[in-house]
């Protein structure tokens, strides 16, 4: 596991690095304190990180402009948003820009590690506050941080074999897309997959981006043309 953690808060950055190293002694963890250093590391390292965590508010980011710059320069590298103050709009926009996930700094070390393992397996990580059925804000308190057996505040599953096409969908996106093709509403898809509706909306955004479609109908039609889903007779 090769990670790049870019965050200007020294205590958080060092604590997270130490926790991940203790949990996985073979892990290669690189830390930087701003966007410039992160880009410099990416340029100089021969082996690119498996995952990059970018703090939304560190120097050089200018909101999500820095996130977009990083994605434009390294489109093949998985990047997640890391934040202590992000709001839902920030998360949604980051997902539109190709983020693999959103990591609130208030996640416990155990939950953070599990989230990293999930995105490294090819799944997106979108934490949900079950009290509000919305995205978990970055100032959410991890109620289960002292319970090592507690589940993560989201739903996911292991990835399947990748589809035989240049378009790479996550396993969850494949499930959502299949149901889009059946004409199911977001609410029905959420109920069918035992997910929150806000999570379904974010997956649909990702599907539309990958299929270069402006809405769910266009995405379903293009998926039919590409053979990603079958038409319902």
VOPAGU-2260 file (C-alpha; in pm, 1 decimal, decimal comma):
REM VOPAGU-2260
SITE   aa  ch    i         X         Y         Z
SITE  UNK   A    0       0,0       0,0       0,0
SITE  UNK   A    1     150,8     329,2    -114,5
SITE  UNK   A    2     -28,9     641,8      10,5
SITE  UNK   A    3      27,8    1014,8     -19,1
SITE  UNK   A    4    -132,0    1223,4     256,6
SITE  UNK   A    5    -131,6    1596,1     182,8
SITE  UNK   A    6    -245,9    1800,4     482,9
SITE  UNK   A    7    -117,5    2116,5     650,8
SITE  UNK   A    8    -215,4    2009,6    1003,3
SITE  UNK   A    9     102,3    1851,6    1136,2
SITE  UNK   A   10     -57,9    1669,9    1429,1
SITE  UNK   A   11    -330,6    1508,2    1219,5
SITE  UNK   A   12     -91,0    1423,8     935,4
SITE  UNK   A   13     164,7    1261,7    1162,8
SITE  UNK   A   14     -92,4    1079,0    1376,1
SITE  UNK   A   15    -262,2     933,5    1068,4
SITE  UNK   A   16      69,4     829,6     915,6
SITE  UNK   A   17     179,9     658,8    1237,4
SITE  UNK   A   18    -153,0     478,0    1279,8
SITE  UNK   A   19    -148,0     345,4     922,5
SITE  UNK   A   20     214,8     236,9     954,4
SITE  UNK   A   21     144,1      50,6    1279,5
SITE  UNK   A   22    -159,1    -117,1    1122,0
SITE  UNK   A   23      31,7    -211,7     807,8
SITE  UNK   A   24     411,4    -219,7     857,8
SITE  UNK   A   25     462,2    -279,9     484,6
SITE  UNK   A   26     276,1      37,7     391,9
SITE  UNK   A   27     465,1     321,1     224,8
SITE  UNK   A   28     325,9     648,3     359,3
SITE  UNK   A   29     441,7     983,4     222,1
SITE  UNK   A   30     320,4    1310,3     373,4
SITE  UNK   A   31     328,1    1667,5     241,4
SITE  UNK   A   32     196,0    1990,9     386,9
SITE  UNK   A   33      59,3    2166,3      76,0
SITE  UNK   A   34     -49,0    2110,6    -283,0
SITE  UNK   A   35     283,2    2223,0    -430,5
SITE  UNK   A   36     473,7    1959,4    -233,5
SITE  UNK   A   37     217,2    1694,1    -329,5
SITE  UNK   A   38     254,4    1775,3    -700,4
SITE  UNK   A   39     632,3    1780,2    -667,2
SITE  UNK   A   40     630,8    1436,6    -505,8
SITE  UNK   A   41     409,0    1301,2    -782,8
SITE  UNK   A   42     647,3    1438,5   -1043,8
SITE  UNK   A   43     959,6    1298,7    -880,2
SITE  UNK   A   44     845,0     955,7    -763,0
SITE  UNK   A   45     880,5     669,3   -1009,1
SITE  UNK   A   46     607,5     460,8    -848,7
SITE  UNK   A   47     285,3     658,4    -816,9
SITE  UNK   A   48      76,9     618,9    -497,1
SITE  UNK   A   49    -215,8     378,2    -489,9
SITE  UNK   A   50    -419,4     653,9    -324,5
SITE  UNK   A   51    -378,2    1026,6    -259,9
SITE  UNK   A   52    -565,0    1205,0      19,0
SITE  UNK   A   53    -586,8    1579,9     -41,3
SITE  UNK   A   54    -691,7    1818,1     234,9
SITE  UNK   A   55    -949,2    2060,1      98,2
SITE  UNK   A   56    -819,8    2363,8     287,5
SITE  UNK   A   57    -440,9    2328,6     282,6
SITE  UNK   A   58    -225,1    2593,9     111,7
SITE  UNK   A   59    -243,5    2590,5    -266,6
SITE  UNK   A   60    -583,9    2426,3    -292,3
SITE  UNK   A   61    -799,9    2737,1    -343,8
SITE  UNK   A   62   -1107,6    2535,8    -267,3
SITE  UNK   A   63   -1156,0    2261,7    -524,1
SITE  UNK   A   64    -942,7    2434,2    -788,8
SITE  UNK   A   65    -638,3    2257,7    -649,5
SITE  UNK   A   66    -823,1    1926,1    -642,6
SITE  UNK   A   67    -911,2    1969,3   -1010,2
SITE  UNK   A   68    -551,6    2063,5   -1093,9
SITE  UNK   A   69    -424,2    1746,4    -928,8
SITE  UNK   A   70    -681,7    1532,3   -1110,9
SITE  UNK   A   71    -599,4    1696,3   -1444,8
SITE  UNK   A   72    -228,1    1628,5   -1396,1
SITE  UNK   A   73    -269,0    1272,0   -1266,9
SITE  UNK   A   74    -600,1    1134,2   -1398,7
SITE  UNK   A   75    -494,9     772,1   -1347,7
SITE  UNK   A   76    -425,6     815,3    -976,0
SITE  UNK   A   77    -704,0     756,0    -724,0
SITE  UNK   A   78    -765,3    1072,9    -523,4
SITE  UNK   A   79    -992,1    1128,2    -224,7
SITE  UNK   A   80   -1102,8    1445,2     -48,8
SITE  UNK   A   81    -978,7    1483,7     308,1
SITE  UNK   A   82   -1133,3    1758,6     516,7
SITE  UNK   A   83   -1218,7    1892,5     857,7
SITE  UNK   A   84   -1465,6    2154,8     737,6
SITE  UNK   A   85   -1610,8    2031,7     406,0
SITE  UNK   A   86   -1981,7    2071,6     341,1
SITE  UNK   A   87   -2205,0    1852,0     126,7
SITE  UNK   A   88   -2166,6    2079,6    -177,6
SITE  UNK   A   89   -1786,8    2040,6    -158,2
SITE  UNK   A   90   -1817,0    1663,9    -147,1
SITE  UNK   A   91   -2060,7    1648,6    -437,9
SITE  UNK   A   92   -1838,5    1868,4    -652,6
SITE  UNK   A   93   -1529,6    1665,1    -564,5
SITE  UNK   A   94   -1711,1    1346,3    -668,8
SITE  UNK   A   95   -1805,0    1516,7    -995,9
SITE  UNK   A   96   -1436,3    1591,9   -1047,8
SITE  UNK   A   97   -1351,2    1224,9   -1009,8
SITE  UNK   A   98   -1282,6    1181,4    -639,1
SITE  UNK   A   99   -1283,3     819,4    -524,3
SITE  UNK   A  100   -1418,6     918,0    -186,4
SITE  UNK   A  101   -1460,7    1166,9      95,1
SITE  UNK   A  102   -1277,8    1120,3     425,9
SITE  UNK   A  103   -1395,8    1339,3     718,3
SITE  UNK   A  104   -1111,6    1396,0     962,6
SITE  UNK   A  105   -1340,7    1296,6    1246,1
SITE  UNK   A  106   -1340,1     932,1    1136,5
SITE  UNK   A  107   -1162,8     712,5    1388,8
SITE  UNK   A  108    -832,6     555,4    1291,7
SITE  UNK   A  109   -1003,3     218,9    1249,3
SITE  UNK   A  110   -1274,4     362,9    1025,7
SITE  UNK   A  111   -1018,6     559,4     823,6
SITE  UNK   A  112    -815,7     243,7     763,7
SITE  UNK   A  113   -1124,9      49,8     655,9
SITE  UNK   A  114   -1225,5     332,7     423,4
SITE  UNK   A  115    -881,0     332,5     263,0
SITE  UNK   A  116    -898,4     -44,1     214,6
SITE  UNK   A  117   -1238,1      -4,2      46,7
SITE  UNK   A  118   -1126,1     252,9    -208,2
SITE  UNK   A  119    -810,0      55,9    -279,5
SITE  UNK   A  120   -1035,4    -238,4    -366,7
SITE  UNK   A  121   -1208,4     -22,3    -628,2
SITE  UNK   A  122   -1511,5      93,4    -430,0
SITE  UNK   A  123   -1606,3     451,2    -351,8
SITE  UNK   A  124   -1627,7     565,7       8,3
SITE  UNK   A  125   -1917,1     795,9      90,2
SITE  UNK   A  126   -1989,9     811,0     464,6
SITE  UNK   A  127   -2350,6     861,8     563,4
SITE  UNK   A  128   -2494,2    1014,1     879,8
SITE  UNK   A  129   -2777,8     774,1     958,4
SITE  UNK   A  130   -2936,1    1030,6    1189,9
SITE  UNK   A  131   -3007,5    1262,4     895,6
SITE  UNK   A  132   -2983,2    1020,9     599,9
SITE  UNK   A  133   -2741,1    1268,0     442,5
SITE  UNK   A  134   -2369,0    1279,6     382,0
SITE  UNK   A  135   -2168,9    1269,7     701,8
SITE  UNK   A  136   -2023,4    1619,2     754,2
SITE  UNK   A  137   -1657,7    1655,5     843,3
SITE  UNK   A  138   -1746,9    1770,1    1193,5
SITE  UNK   A  139   -1952,3    1453,8    1258,9
SITE  UNK   A  140   -1853,7    1266,1    1572,9
SITE  UNK   A  141   -1760,7     901,3    1519,1
SITE  UNK   A  142   -1999,6     739,4    1765,9
SITE  UNK   A  143   -1843,0     395,5    1721,4
SITE  UNK   A  144   -1478,3     493,0    1751,0
SITE  UNK   A  145   -1436,0     281,5    2064,7
SITE  UNK   A  146   -1609,2     -21,3    1917,6
SITE  UNK   A  147   -1372,0    -215,5    1689,6
SITE  UNK   A  148   -1657,1    -437,3    1566,7
SITE  UNK   A  149   -1888,9    -153,2    1463,8
SITE  UNK   A  150   -1960,4    -128,3    1091,7
SITE  UNK   A  151   -1851,3     168,1     884,5
SITE  UNK   A  152   -2117,9     436,2     830,0
SITE  UNK   A  153   -2182,9     330,1     470,4
SITE  UNK   A  154   -2270,4      29,0     259,3
SITE  UNK   A  155   -2044,9    -137,8       5,7
SITE  UNK   A  156   -1937,3    -474,2    -132,6
SITE  UNK   A  157   -1630,4    -633,2    -284,7
SITE  UNK   A  158   -1564,0    -554,1    -652,5
SITE  UNK   A  159   -1637,0    -801,6    -929,0
SITE  UNK   A  160   -1426,9    -862,9   -1237,3
SITE  UNK   A  161   -1393,7    -540,9   -1441,3
SITE  UNK   A  162   -1630,3    -502,7   -1739,6
SITE  UNK   A  163   -1497,0    -574,7   -2085,5
SITE  UNK   A  164   -1493,7    -211,4   -2195,1
SITE  UNK   A  165   -1271,8      93,2   -2163,9
SITE  UNK   A  166   -1526,6     241,6   -1923,7
SITE  UNK   A  167   -1453,9     128,0   -1569,9
SITE  UNK   A  168   -1747,2     130,1   -1331,8
SITE  UNK   A  169   -1726,3      32,1    -966,5
SITE  UNK   A  170   -1932,3    -268,9    -856,9
SITE  UNK   A  171   -2182,2     -36,1    -689,8
SITE  UNK   A  172   -2210,9     179,9   -1001,6
SITE  UNK   A  173   -2284,7    -134,8   -1201,7
SITE  UNK   A  174   -2568,0    -221,8    -964,5
SITE  UNK   A  175   -2710,3     129,7    -981,5
SITE  UNK   A  176   -2676,7     142,9   -1360,7
SITE  UNK   A  177   -2859,5    -188,4   -1397,1
SITE  UNK   A  178   -3151,9     -44,2   -1203,8
SITE  UNK   A  179   -3142,5     280,7   -1399,4
SITE  UNK   A  180   -3192,8      68,6   -1708,0
SITE  UNK   A  181   -3507,3     -72,8   -1551,0
SITE  UNK   A  182   -3643,4     278,8   -1499,6
SITE  UNK   A  183   -3627,6     262,9   -1120,5
SITE  UNK   A  184   -3637,2     588,3    -923,1
SITE  UNK   A  185   -3355,0     693,1    -690,5
SITE  UNK   A  186   -3574,8     610,2    -394,1
SITE  UNK   A  187   -3651,6     261,8    -525,9
SITE  UNK   A  188   -3285,7     196,1    -608,2
SITE  UNK   A  189   -3184,5     304,9    -259,2
SITE  UNK   A  190   -3443,1      72,3    -103,9
SITE  UNK   A  191   -3343,1    -216,3    -331,1
SITE  UNK   A  192   -2971,0    -182,0    -251,9
SITE  UNK   A  193   -3022,3     -91,6     114,0
SITE  UNK   A  194   -2847,2     242,4      66,1
SITE  UNK   A  195   -2927,1     604,1     139,3
SITE  UNK   A  196   -3082,7     803,3    -145,9
SITE  UNK   A  197   -2805,1    1063,8    -127,6
SITE  UNK   A  198   -2555,5     783,8    -193,4
SITE  UNK   A  199   -2748,6     676,1    -502,3
SITE  UNK   A  200   -2742,9    1033,4    -634,1
SITE  UNK   A  201   -2366,9    1046,6    -598,6
SITE  UNK   A  202   -2324,0     713,4    -777,0
SITE  UNK   A  203   -2544,7     837,1   -1061,5
SITE  UNK   A  204   -2327,6    1148,7   -1087,9
SITE  UNK   A  205   -2024,4     924,5   -1121,4
SITE  UNK   A  206   -2195,9     706,9   -1382,3
SITE  UNK   A  207   -2298,4    1011,0   -1588,2
SITE  UNK   A  208   -1944,2    1148,1   -1573,0
SITE  UNK   A  209   -1787,5     821,6   -1685,8
SITE  UNK   A  210   -2042,2     775,5   -1966,1
SITE  UNK   A  211   -2016,0    1143,4   -2065,2
SITE  UNK   A  212   -2390,7    1184,5   -2019,3
SITE  UNK   A  213   -2580,4    1485,4   -1889,0
SITE  UNK   A  214   -2856,7    1289,0   -1715,5
SITE  UNK   A  215   -2962,8     942,5   -1605,6
SITE  UNK   A  216   -3166,4     873,4   -1919,9
SITE  UNK   A  217   -2873,4     946,1   -2148,7
SITE  UNK   A  218   -2650,5     734,1   -1927,3
SITE  UNK   A  219   -2888,0     437,0   -1952,7
SITE  UNK   A  220   -2916,8     472,8   -2330,2
SITE  UNK   A  221   -2541,3     487,9   -2374,0
SITE  UNK   A  222   -2501,4     189,5   -2142,5
SITE  UNK   A  223   -2736,3      -6,8   -2370,4
SITE  UNK   A  224   -2528,5      89,2   -2675,1
SITE  UNK   A  225   -2206,2     -18,2   -2504,9
SITE  UNK   A  226   -2355,1    -344,8   -2384,8
SITE  UNK   A  227   -2307,5    -255,1   -2020,6
SITE  UNK   A  228   -2670,7    -337,1   -1947,7
SITE  UNK   A  229   -2944,4    -522,6   -2130,0
SITE  UNK   A  230   -3270,9    -367,4   -2235,6
SITE  UNK   A  231   -3570,8    -478,4   -2040,5
SITE  UNK   A  232   -3818,2    -651,1   -2273,2
